[in-house]
Amino acid sequence: MTTRRWANRPKGSTWGDWGKDDQRGRMNLVTPERRLRAVREVREGVCYCLSMPLDMPGGNAVNPKRFPPKIGPVFNPPQSDSVYFNFRWDDTQPGCADLASDECVTLYSQYSTQWDGFAHIGSLFDADGDGTLEPVYYNGYRAGEHIKGPDDAEDMGARALSVDNMALSGMQGRGVLVDFHRHFGDERVAVNYDMLMEIFEKDGIGVEEGDFFLFHTGWDDMILSMDGNPDAEKLHNSCAVLDGFDDRILNWITQSGVVALISDYMAIEDSHGYGDTQGGCSRLPIHRHCLFRLGVHLGEIWYLSELARDLHDRGRCHFLLTAPPLRLPGAVGSPVTPIATI
């Protein structure tokens, strides 16, 4: 009798390719040899922070269910009203000149620059092969059993596929950046396969198995220009996204062997509206294809404009990317402070 969690796997998926209990997906393709190849992209030792300030975009107009970080007090001792910030120790030790500060932070893990873990998006799928659709996630991990909630809020979280698996995999390798903004400006464009291939040809872009694929849209600078008071309607109708309803885009993601899709945009694809796609109706076909079917991570709301400009000036598109998430068991997403080195 098999101990596998599924009898059927989605067509074209990677379920089981790296073992029945795999939780790393295509990061298994990032071998030591591929990391060495990525290190060879470092020629100047110049590094770039690819994180937005984590209090951006500001407010919750862009995504009503997510809010900016909130810093709160820590008390010393915990049951007192003595706030441990600019705390002077000389009350307990005469003559001591030290000051100390501490804090607690309420943080929505996918508010700003972030990684999506595999437990972020699942699908209804007949994994048992009995004709009944089950709510499942990558590699057949089950809603309610492995990804717990919402019935027991105290026990909610990912017992499998959480972002600590990403942290353990390192999230480091060769990045490939494409500058959509240079081609489309601030115009809202759904980039289909033909458009993507044309840009690759014009810009001399090469993508290989094991690469992290990044595309810059200009959304990052637009957010920063709004200074914490975002115009959600403008943002949701500006800048280029990948066309997830073009099956050839989904097939390219499959065939390319990329281990992650990353953008300065909030969702990689347009998150408003539904349509038919591989596996049936979806609101987020690239999310479902990548996170549920292929084991490809998604990075959103990264700061890419400075890197895009400097790579263009140098006639380059490749670099070393280092982008581990928080090693936070149970989380389905994580803030990240990625570093690109050229």
TIPA-155610 format. One record per residue (C-alpha): x, y, z; residue in one letter. Coordinates in Angstrom, 2 decimals. Each point is the difference from the previous one (the first is absolute). Layout:
<rs>
(r (X; Y; Z); "A")
...
</rs>
This chain:
<rs>
(r (0.00; 0.00; 0.00); "M")
(r (1.40; 3.38; -0.99); "T")
(r (0.61; 2.69; 2.60); "T")
(r (-0.19; 2.70; -2.64); "R")
(r (-2.63; 2.70; 0.64); "R")
(r (-1.32; -0.13; -3.55); "W")
(r (-0.99; -2.49; -2.68); "A")
(r (-0.37; 2.66; -2.71); "N")
(r (2.31; 2.92; -0.55); "R")
(r (-0.88; 3.10; -2.06); "P")
(r (0.92; -0.27; -3.67); "K")
(r (3.47; 1.42; -0.58); "G")
(r (0.74; 0.37; 3.72); "S")
(r (3.21; -0.84; 1.85); "T")
(r (-1.76; -1.83; 2.83); "W")
(r (2.18; -2.89; 1.13); "G")
(r (2.93; 0.91; -2.26); "D")
(r (2.23; 0.57; 3.05); "W")
(r (-1.69; -2.50; 2.29); "G")
(r (-3.41; -0.50; 1.55); "K")
(r (0.78; 2.35; 2.92); "D")
(r (1.70; 2.76; -1.97); "D")
(r (-0.75; 3.55; 1.18); "Q")
(r (2.64; 1.93; -1.97); "R")
(r (-1.32; -0.34; -3.52); "G")
(r (2.22; 1.31; -2.75); "R")
(r (2.54; 1.35; 2.47); "M")
(r (1.27; -3.58; -0.24); "N")
(r (1.41; 1.07; -3.39); "L")
(r (2.30; 2.58; 1.61); "V")
(r (3.01; -2.24; 0.45); "T")
(r (3.41; 1.05; 1.36); "P")
(r (1.20; 0.19; -3.62); "E")
(r (-2.79; 2.41; -0.89); "R")
(r (0.79; 2.16; 3.01); "R")
(r (3.63; 0.15; -1.10); "L")
(r (-1.20; 1.11; -3.42); "R")
(r (-2.00; 2.74; 1.73); "A")
(r (3.03; 1.12; 2.00); "V")
(r (1.93; 0.39; -3.26); "R")
(r (-2.48; 2.75; -0.95); "E")
(r (1.59; 2.19; 2.71); "V")
(r (2.53; 2.18; -1.81); "R")
(r (-0.03; 3.31; 1.90); "E")
(r (-1.10; -0.90; 3.53); "G")
(r (-2.80; 2.59; -0.18); "V")
(r (-3.13; -1.00; 1.93); "C")
(r (-3.61; 1.21; -0.11); "Y")
(r (-2.73; -0.23; 2.61); "C")
(r (-3.08; -1.31; -1.81); "L")
(r (-2.44; 0.63; 2.85); "S")
(r (-2.50; 2.80; 0.18); "M")
(r (-0.31; 1.67; 3.41); "P")
(r (-2.28; -2.49; 1.74); "L")
(r (-2.55; 2.71; 0.84); "D")
(r (-0.63; 0.48; -3.74); "M")
(r (-2.37; 0.27; -1.86); "P")
(r (-1.64; 1.61; 3.06); "G")
(r (-3.46; -0.48; 1.47); "G")
(r (-2.22; -2.80; -1.28); "N")
(r (-1.54; 1.52; -3.14); "A")
(r (2.11; -2.18; -2.31); "V")
(r (-0.95; -3.21; 1.83); "N")
(r (-2.81; 0.50; 2.55); "P")
(r (0.84; -3.12; 2.03); "K")
(r (3.65; 0.92; 0.65); "R")
(r (1.35; 2.81; 2.14); "F")
(r (3.44; 1.59; 0.49); "P")
(r (2.29; -1.06; 2.86); "P")
(r (-0.79; 1.37; 3.43); "K")
(r (2.73; 0.40; 2.61); "I")
(r (-1.13; -0.44; 3.60); "G")
(r (1.47; 0.07; 3.50); "P")
(r (1.81; -2.66; 1.97); "V")
(r (-0.37; 0.25; 3.77); "F")
(r (2.70; -0.58; 2.61); "N")
(r (-0.94; -2.15; 1.82); "P")
(r (-2.87; -1.30; -2.19); "P")
(r (-2.66; 0.56; 2.63); "Q")
(r (1.02; 3.61; 0.68); "S")
(r (-0.75; 3.29; -1.77); "D")
(r (3.70; 0.80; -0.41); "S")
(r (0.60; 0.22; -3.76); "V")
(r (3.33; -1.49; -1.04); "Y")
(r (1.03; 2.83; -2.36); "F")
(r (2.71; 2.54; 0.80); "N")
(r (0.11; -1.97; 3.23); "F")
(r (2.59; 1.15; 2.52); "R")
(r (1.63; -2.70; 2.07); "W")
(r (1.28; 2.44; 2.63); "D")
(r (-3.24; -0.52; 1.94); "D")
(r (1.25; -3.47; 0.89); "T")
(r (3.77; 0.58; -0.14); "Q")
(r (1.18; 3.48; 1.06); "P")
(r (2.43; 1.54; -2.43); "G")
(r (-0.89; -2.26; -2.95); "C")
(r (-0.11; 2.11; -3.19); "A")
(r (-1.73; -2.52; -2.28); "D")
(r (-3.24; 0.61; -1.88); "L")
(r (-1.99; -2.91; -1.45); "A")
(r (-2.94; -0.30; -2.39); "S")
(r (-2.15; -2.88; -1.16); "D")
(r (-3.24; -0.32; -1.96); "E")
(r (-2.70; -2.31; -1.27); "C")
(r (-1.26; 0.15; -3.59); "V")
(r (-3.38; -0.94; -1.43); "T")
(r (0.87; -0.99; -3.55); "L")
(r (-2.15; -1.17; -2.90); "Y")
(r (2.40; -2.37; -1.70); "S")
(r (-1.12; 0.87; -3.56); "Q")
(r (-0.63; 3.73; 0.32); "Y")
(r (3.12; 1.29; -1.75); "S")
(r (3.10; -1.68; -1.51); "T")
(r (-0.76; -3.69; 0.44); "Q")
(r (0.34; -3.62; -0.94); "W")
(r (-3.04; -2.21; -0.61); "D")
(r (0.43; -3.46; 1.52); "G")
(r (-1.63; -3.08; -1.51); "F")
(r (-2.71; 0.01; 2.69); "A")
(r (-1.17; 3.43; -1.24); "H")
(r (-2.03; -1.38; -2.93); "I")
(r (-1.58; -3.43; -0.41); "G")
(r (-2.75; -1.38; -2.19); "S")
(r (-2.99; -2.32; -0.08); "L")
(r (1.35; -3.10; -1.72); "F")
(r (-0.81; -3.72; -0.14); "D")
(r (3.23; -1.11; 1.64); "A")
(r (-1.52; -3.29; 1.23); "D")
(r (-1.18; -1.05; -3.46); "G")
(r (-3.49; -0.73; 1.27); "D")
(r (-1.84; 2.67; -1.98); "G")
(r (-0.29; 2.37; 2.96); "T")
(r (1.85; 3.31; 0.14); "L")
(r (2.09; 0.54; 3.14); "E")
(r (1.57; 3.26; 1.23); "P")
(r (3.71; -0.68; -0.41); "V")
(r (3.32; 1.77; -0.39); "Y")
(r (3.33; -0.72; -1.69); "Y")
(r (1.01; -3.68; 0.03); "N")
(r (-3.41; -1.01; 1.37); "G")
(r (0.24; 1.55; 3.45); "Y")
(r (-3.50; 0.36; 1.40); "R")
(r (-2.05; 2.94; 1.18); "A")
(r (-1.13; -0.55; 3.58); "G")
(r (2.65; -2.66; 0.65); "E")
(r (3.31; 1.52; -1.06); "H")
(r (-1.15; 3.60; -0.56); "I")
(r (-2.22; 0.52; 3.03); "K")
(r (-2.80; 2.55; 0.34); "G")
(r (-2.26; 1.81; 0.29); "P")
(r (-2.00; -2.10; 2.49); "D")
(r (2.57; 0.16; 2.78); "D")
(r (1.57; 3.45; -0.11); "A")
(r (2.44; -0.89; 2.78); "E")
(r (1.35; -2.93; -2.03); "D")
(r (-0.12; 1.69; -3.41); "M")
(r (3.02; -0.18; -2.28); "G")
(r (1.99; -2.10; -2.45); "A")
(r (1.25; -3.24; 1.53); "R")
(r (1.48; -0.71; -3.43); "A")
(r (1.09; 2.28; -2.87); "L")
(r (0.69; 2.95; 2.33); "S")
(r (2.63; 2.61; -0.82); "V")
(r (2.60; -1.51; 2.31); "D")
(r (0.57; -2.56; -2.78); "N")
(r (0.91; 2.91; -2.26); "M")
(r (2.44; 1.30; 2.60); "A")
(r (1.66; -3.41; 0.21); "L")
(r (0.36; -0.13; -3.79); "S")
(r (1.94; 3.28; 0.06); "G")
(r (-1.91; 1.85; -2.76); "M")
(r (3.26; 0.92; -1.66); "Q")
(r (0.99; -0.35; -3.62); "G")
(r (0.22; 1.77; -3.34); "R")
(r (-2.51; 2.77; -0.62); "G")
(r (-1.13; 1.05; -3.49); "V")
(r (-1.66; 3.40; -0.24); "L")
(r (-2.24; 1.25; -2.83); "V")
(r (-1.01; 3.67; -0.02); "D")
(r (-3.62; 0.14; -1.17); "F")
(r (-0.17; 3.67; 0.98); "H")
(r (2.59; 0.87; -2.61); "R")
(r (-2.29; -1.48; -2.65); "H")
(r (-3.48; 0.96; 1.25); "F")
(r (0.45; 2.91; 2.41); "G")
(r (-2.86; 0.33; 2.52); "D")
(r (-2.61; -1.45; -2.38); "E")
(r (-2.01; -2.99; 1.30); "R")
(r (0.97; -2.81; -2.36); "V")
(r (-0.64; -3.73; 0.33); "A")
(r (3.23; -1.47; -1.38); "V")
(r (-0.72; -3.17; -1.97); "N")
(r (2.47; -2.57; -1.27); "Y")
(r (0.68; 1.69; -3.34); "D")
(r (0.67; 3.34; 1.68); "M")
(r (2.31; -1.64; 2.55); "L")
(r (2.02; -1.78; -2.69); "M")
(r (0.29; 3.24; -1.99); "E")
(r (1.42; 1.77; 3.06); "I")
(r (2.44; -2.86; 0.59); "F")
(r (1.23; 0.33; -3.58); "E")
(r (0.27; 3.80; 0.07); "K")
(r (1.81; 0.08; 3.35); "D")
(r (2.15; -3.10; -0.43); "G")
(r (-1.55; -1.74; 3.01); "I")
(r (1.02; -3.57; 0.77); "G")
(r (-1.92; -2.11; 2.53); "V")
(r (1.18; -3.43; 1.12); "E")
(r (-1.21; -2.75; 2.30); "E")
(r (0.57; 0.94; 3.63); "G")
(r (-0.18; 3.78; -0.58); "D")
(r (-2.05; 2.50; 2.00); "F")
(r (-2.05; 2.02; -2.52); "F")
(r (-0.66; 3.65; 0.90); "L")
(r (-1.87; 2.67; -1.94); "F")
(r (-0.09; 3.71; 0.76); "H")
(r (-3.22; 1.90; -0.78); "T")
(r (0.46; 3.42; 1.63); "G")
(r (-2.57; -0.74; 2.70); "W")
(r (2.72; 0.40; 2.64); "D")
(r (0.78; 3.62; -0.91); "D")
(r (-3.71; 0.76; -0.36); "M")
(r (-0.65; -1.24; 3.54); "I")
(r (2.91; 1.98; 1.42); "L")
(r (-1.16; 3.15; -1.80); "S")
(r (-3.32; -0.25; 1.88); "M")
(r (1.84; 0.31; 3.33); "D")
(r (-2.16; -2.37; 2.03); "G")
(r (-3.34; 1.28; -1.32); "N")
(r (-0.57; -2.30; -2.98); "P")
(r (-2.47; 0.61; -2.79); "D")
(r (-1.29; -3.57; -0.21); "A")
(r (-2.02; 0.55; -3.18); "E")
(r (3.04; 1.37; -1.83); "K")
(r (2.26; -2.76; 1.27); "L")
(r (-2.42; -2.76; -0.97); "H")
(r (-0.24; 1.40; -3.52); "N")
(r (3.68; 0.69; -0.63); "S")
(r (3.11; -1.90; -1.08); "C")
(r (0.59; -3.34; -1.67); "A")
(r (-1.04; -3.39; 1.34); "V")
(r (0.41; -3.51; -1.36); "L")
(r (-3.06; -1.34; -1.82); "D")
(r (-0.88; -3.07; 2.03); "G")
(r (-2.88; -0.83; -2.32); "F")
(r (2.41; -0.59; -2.88); "D")
(r (0.71; -3.74; 0.22); "D")
(r (3.29; 0.58; -1.81); "R")
(r (1.21; 2.13; 2.91); "I")
(r (-0.85; -2.84; 2.39); "L")
(r (1.76; -2.47; -2.31); "N")
(r (3.05; 2.27; -0.17); "W")
(r (0.20; 0.06; 3.81); "I")
(r (-0.13; -3.80; -0.07); "T")
(r (2.55; -0.47; -2.76); "Q")
(r (2.44; 2.72; 1.10); "S")
(r (0.85; -1.68; 3.30); "G")
(r (-0.03; 3.31; 1.93); "V")
(r (-0.22; -0.46; 3.77); "V")
(r (-1.78; 3.28; 0.81); "A")
(r (-1.90; 2.85; -1.67); "L")
(r (0.63; 3.40; 1.59); "I")
(r (-1.28; 3.51; -0.72); "S")
(r (-0.42; 3.44; 1.49); "D")
(r (-3.71; -0.42; -0.73); "Y")
(r (-2.31; -1.30; 2.75); "M")
(r (-1.10; -3.29; -1.57); "A")
(r (2.18; -0.82; -3.06); "I")
(r (-3.29; -0.15; -1.92); "E")
(r (-3.28; 1.95; -0.02); "D")
(r (-1.93; -1.04; 3.12); "S")
(r (-3.35; 1.52; -1.06); "H")
(r (-2.36; -2.31; -1.83); "G")
(r (-0.41; -3.69; -0.77); "Y")
(r (0.49; -2.10; -3.11); "G")
(r (0.49; -3.50; -1.37); "D")
(r (3.50; -1.36; 0.05); "T")
(r (1.92; -3.24; 0.53); "Q")
(r (-1.77; -1.87; 2.79); "G")
(r (-3.25; 1.95; -0.39); "G")
(r (-1.24; 3.41; 1.10); "C")
(r (2.45; 2.11; 1.98); "S")
(r (0.52; 3.50; 1.28); "R")
(r (3.78; -0.45; 0.25); "L")
(r (1.07; -2.54; -2.63); "P")
(r (3.73; 0.69; 0.34); "I")
(r (-0.24; -0.35; 3.77); "H")
(r (-1.78; -3.32; -0.35); "R")
(r (2.35; -1.21; -2.74); "H")
(r (3.14; 0.93; 1.94); "C")
(r (-0.82; -0.55; 3.66); "L")
(r (-2.41; -2.91; -0.32); "F")
(r (1.13; -1.85; -3.12); "R")
(r (3.72; 0.65; -0.57); "L")
(r (1.51; 0.94; 3.36); "G")
(r (1.20; 3.39; -1.28); "V")
(r (0.09; 2.83; 2.55); "H")
(r (-1.32; 3.51; -0.65); "L")
(r (1.55; 3.26; 1.21); "G")
(r (-2.10; 3.16; 0.03); "E")
(r (0.42; 3.77; 0.54); "I")
(r (3.79; -0.11; -0.24); "W")
(r (2.03; 3.15; -0.65); "Y")
(r (1.61; -0.54; -3.40); "L")
(r (0.35; 3.40; -1.70); "S")
(r (3.58; 0.78; 1.04); "E")
(r (1.25; -3.47; -0.90); "L")
(r (-1.86; 0.10; -3.33); "A")
(r (1.58; 3.33; -0.90); "R")
(r (3.54; -1.00; 0.90); "D")
(r (-0.22; -3.38; -1.75); "L")
(r (-1.24; 1.76; -3.14); "H")
(r (2.86; 2.51; 0.16); "D")
(r (2.44; -2.90; 0.17); "R")
(r (-1.68; -2.05; -2.73); "G")
(r (-0.71; -2.79; 2.46); "R")
(r (-3.02; -1.97; 1.23); "C")
(r (1.50; -2.59; 2.39); "H")
(r (1.13; 0.38; 3.62); "F")
(r (0.34; -1.86; 3.29); "L")
(r (-3.22; 0.02; 2.03); "L")
(r (-0.12; -0.76; 3.73); "T")
(r (-3.52; 0.12; 1.43); "A")
(r (-0.80; -2.27; 2.96); "P")
(r (-3.33; 0.54; 1.78); "P")
(r (-0.48; 0.04; 3.75); "L")
(r (0.48; -3.49; 1.39); "R")
(r (-3.49; 0.06; 1.47); "L")
(r (-1.64; -3.44; 0.35); "P")
(r (-3.70; 0.04; -0.80); "G")
(r (0.02; 3.14; -2.16); "A")
(r (-1.34; -0.09; -3.56); "V")
(r (1.86; 3.15; -1.08); "G")
(r (2.87; 2.13; 1.22); "S")
(r (1.51; 3.45; -0.24); "P")
(r (3.38; -0.09; -1.69); "V")
(r (2.95; 2.35; -0.42); "T")
(r (1.55; -1.30; -3.21); "P")
(r (3.51; 0.95; -1.09); "I")
(r (1.20; 0.07; -3.60); "A")
(r (3.76; 0.04; -0.62); "T")
(r (1.54; 0.81; -3.39); "I")
</rs>
